[in-house]
Amino acid sequence: MSGSEGPTAFDGPTAFEGPTAARVVVGVSGSPGSISALRRAAKEARRRDAELWPVLAWEPPGGELSALRHQVPNASAEQWQHLARERLLTVLGEVFGDAGPSVGMRALVARGAPGPALVEIADGEDDILVVGAGQRSQWHRACSRSISRYCLAHATCPVLAVPPSPLESELAAVHRRNAWRLRLDTRTLARETETVPPDA
């Protein structure tokens, strides 16, 4: 990892003492794709009787080079670490609730770029790394750094890339329409509301 600190483990909602032989490591950011990956990772952990390791990787604003160049104080780094931890706890609570994932879990916050951080943590031969596959459009493939592509190319364990949910692509279409200030076609909305039963 590019940061000076390694991953920080903390007790998540249902942390268990001691790792098991097999782990399912999953990248979590709070995006719809990472939430789908987290749900799938929990299923894989239950199926394999493995421990679930959700990981949220973070970098200082502007990246590590910018932080080194501007000599970011330790207080700022600690605050960003704290915010990352709170974000991960929030996502775990939203996905699993108070009941937890029904499997042993160890939550981690790691300072570094997500791809390298996940590959470094999922280094066991019995590990499985689960990542969200992200958007599939040519524009996204050309213009964005893909964590899933990095993990598939560099991981030493099997990688499971979870495709985006249909809801994620619908949300992306709404964002694009809003960004381009396109008008909403109300005829489509009217047809959809007509098909919904009155008692629904």
N, C-alpha and C positions, 0 to 999 in steps of 0.2 A: 504494500500500500504506500501511497505517496506521502502520507502524513507521518509525523513522528510517533504517534500513539497507535497502539494496536486496538483491536475491537474491545469494547467494553460490554461485559455481560451484566445483566441485571435480572432480578426476579420479575418475570412477567406475571400475568394474572394466574397462571397455573404452572409455575416453574417446578421442576423436580430435581432432586439432588443427583449429581453424577450423570455424565452422558452415557448413552447406550452405545453398543458397537456400531449400529447403523444410524445415520442422521439424514434427515431431509432438510436441506438448507434452502431458504426461499428469500428472494429479494423483495422488500416491502418499501413502498414509497407513499402509499395512499391513493395512487392513481387507480382508475377502474381496472386496468390490466394487472396491476400488482395485487389487487384484492382478489381477482379471479385466480391468480397464481397461488396466493396464500390459501384459498379454499381448497384448491387442488392438492397443494402440498400437505395439508392436514389429512386429506383422504389417503394420500400415498403413505404418510407416516403411520396411520392406523392400519392400512393394509399390510405394511411391511413390518409392523411392530417396531417402528423406529422412533427416534426422538425428533421433534420438530424444532428447527432453528430459524425463526424469522430474523432477518438482518435488514436494518436500515443503514445504508451508507450515506455519509454526508461530506461535503467539502465546504470550505469557507467561501463566502461570496467572491466571485472572480477566480476561484480555483486556488490551488496550493502555491503556485508561482507568485500570484498576486499577494497572497498572505505573507510569503517570505520577503517579497520586495518591500512591502509596507510594514513589516515587523508587527503583525497583529498581536496585541497583548493577550496574555493567557486568560484574562477575565472574559474576553470576547469569545475565545475558543471554547471555554467552559460553558458559556451561555448557549452557543450554537449546539454543543453536545447535549445540553439539557433540553433544548427545544427539539432536537432529533429524538431523544428518549421519550419525551412527552408525545410526540407525533406517533411514534411506534406503539406506545401504550394505547393511544386513542384508537388507532386502526385495529389493534388486537381486540379491544373492547367492543368496537362496532361489529367486527366479524364474528367473534366467538361469544360475546356477552359474558356474564358472570360464570357460566358453566365451563368455559374454556373449551379447548379443542378435543377433549377426551383422549389426550395422548400427552406424554412427557414433552415439555417445551422449555427451551432456553432462548430468551430474546437477546439479541445483540445490537449494539450501535457501533458502527465502524467509521473511522475517519478515513476517507479516501474516495476515489472514483468508484461508482457502483460495480462495474465489471471486474476490475482487478480485485476489489475487496471481496466480492462473492467467490471468485476463483480461489483466492488465498484461503478463505475460511473452509470451503468445501474441498478439502484436500485428501480426505480418506478414501480408501478403495471401496468401502461399502457405502459411501455417501451418494446422495442424489441431489443435484442442484435444480431447483425449479425457478423459472423466470417467466415473466409476461413477454409474449412475442411482440407486442406493440402494434403500431399501425402498419398496414400492408401496402399502402399506396406507394407508387414510384417516387413521389415527391418526398415522403417521409423517409424512404430507404436512401435517397440521395442526399438529403439535407440533415438528417439527424444521426447522432451517434447511437448505435444500437447496442444496448447492454446484452440482449440475447445473442446477437452475432458474436460479440466479444467472448461471452461465456462458452458458446459452442466451439469457438476456435481455440480457446486456451485452457479450458477445464480438463482436469485429469480424471474426473468422475463423469458418469452419465448426466446429461442435461435434458430436462424436460421443459420445452418451450410451450407455454399455454397460449393458445390463440385468443385474440380479443373477443369479448362477448359482442353479440349483435347490438346491445344497448350502447356499447362504447362507440361503435361506428355511427350510430344515430346521433349521439351527443356531439361527435366530431362534425357531422354534417350541419347540425344546428349552429355550432360555433362558427363554421365557415360562412354560413348564410348571414349570421349576425355581423361578422367581420366585413363582409362585402356589402352589408346593408341591403340585402335582397328581401323582397316582400314575401311574406308568408302566404302560401296558397290556401285560402280558407275553404275552398271547395273540397280539398282532400280531408281537412279537419271535419267538415260537415258529414262526409261519407263515413268517416270512422266513428263519429258519435252516433250515427244512425244504426250502426251494427252492434252497438253496446246495449245489452238488455236494460230496461228501466230500473230493475232492482239491483243492478251491479253497483 
